[in-house]
Amino acid sequence: MAHVFQVGAGSGGMPVLDMICRDSRISRVTLVEPDVYKPHNVDRHLFPRSAVGELKAVLAEDWLKDRRPELQVETLTCDLLEPAKQAIIEKAVGEADVGVCAADNEAAKFHFDLLMRRHGKPWTLGEVLSGGIGGFVHWFVPGGPCYGCVASHLKREAMVEKPKAPDYSQPGGPVEETTVPAGKASIGVVAGLHAVVTLGLLAEKEKYQPGFTSLLLTLQRVEQVFDEAFRPYRFRIPRLADCLICRAEATPSSVGDLDVALAQALARLGNE
Ligand SMILES: [Zn+2]
């Protein structure tokens, strides 16, 4: 009997939610998703064209209940960062067993990380790279590296070695190339990996050790980015000694201190 707290039921998040909720261990879901299902979503989404115009959160709930009528589903049709909804979001996170982040922007990922660490919850994150050339799955546990550590490590050492290469570590970011949409097949591969890692983490909790903290699977060969297609890279990313977010967490600190550290980290990312 497990409670999943998930953000995002887009083309990447919805298949993850679908796959993990087929598992009978999942008994409750809280889904944060404010968006309306749009015509341009249809070719990459599980929902039918006839559902255009409806809230993705409502469609997701119907989808899950059609398959698992006993599943307890709570939807929050708001942005994860919406100030007025933080109390109800914090309550749901506090009651959750695992978090699933399928957010498409950096601010939401950092905020998800903050919520999970504040409540001591394990969580997972899936990221499909621009154009569907590959994708990441990351998992996080209390006391381990935070999202800031991971994003900083990957940005520095893994992905963007060539100055002119688009920043594939920031899907949805300000660089024009990162807005190339991925196809449904690539999204499905990464969603499947994300679901497997989430269920593994849920089953084994603090004993979970798949041999990586971040897994990158390439799906295409891309000049100056990936030498080979279908190659897994297993990253064991440590907690960064100078991480502003984790460091603030390491000593007893107020929520205000954490918020300051988060703002500084976001500002630093924005300046790079
Ligand atoms: Zn950190």
Residues whose N, C-alpha, C, O or C-beta is under 5 A from the ligand:
A	BS01	ZN	P145 C146 G148 C149 C243 I245 C246
